[in-house]
Each structure stands twice: as C-alpha cells, then as structure tokens.
Amino acid sequence: MKKLLLLGYCFLMMQNGYAAEEAGGLKSDAAPPPPHKIEDGYRGTEDEHVMTVKFAKTMHDGATISLRGNLIKHLGDDRYVFRDKTDRIEAIIPAAVFDGREVQPDQLLSINGSLDKKMTPPILRVDRLQK
C-alpha cells in the first residue's frame, strides 16, 4: 500500500514538472552576437584589457596595477624607470623581486604592484616581476 501511494505521489510530481510554464533560464531562440559586436562582459583572454602607464597614473592611491613594458633606466638603490607605449613611471623594485634574474632594457616584462600617489609624481611599488 505504501509503495503504491509513493508511486502515485511520484507520478503527480512528474506531471506538475512537465506542465509547468517555461520561465527564466537560457532561451536559445536566437543566435548570440559575433564576438566583435559584444560591448561588455567576459570574452576570453584574447580580448583582455591591457592597462597602460597613462591609465594607471589616473587610478587612486593604493590601486593594484599590472603593466607590460620595459625597464629602461636604473636610478639607484631600488628605483627604476618603467616605460610602455603610452608613458613612463618610476618604479620601486626591491632586489628580492628580481630573485637573481637579470633584465635587459629590450626585454618585455610584466610587473604587478601598487600605485603610490602620495609621491609626486606617482610611483609604482612592484611586488611581482615576470619576464
């Protein structure tokens, strides 16, 4: 008797699921726009936003910065000049960040750090360097 009652209950539950109206979720009636027409949202690594020095200088104090470019000059101690296609910025790069690696001015680097706008002009305090 209990098995029959359970079977009937399951049957009713399945009936309600099939009769429910379609609402929400993904509607696949229309094709998505081509990638070059997408205005916003995630599009993959080939379309990632590349930060520039010019843009980085407009950010707030303490902002996390990721840049690609070249170290072009050593100013002494831990101070260097970093340049990309848009501008230059002074960077403080401790010896520990280099981790024994040598860098040439013609090598393209990726650096990550935080912006220090209390200094004039702003300085980038680098905590990661990748060749």
Secondary structure, 3 states (H helix, E strand, C coil): CHHHHHHHHHHHHHHHHHHCCCCCCCCCCCCCCCHHHCCCCCCCHHHCCCCCHHHHCCCCCCCEEEEEEEEEEEEECCEEEEECCCCEEEEECCHHHHCCCCCCCCCCEEEEEEEECCCCCCEEEEEEEEC
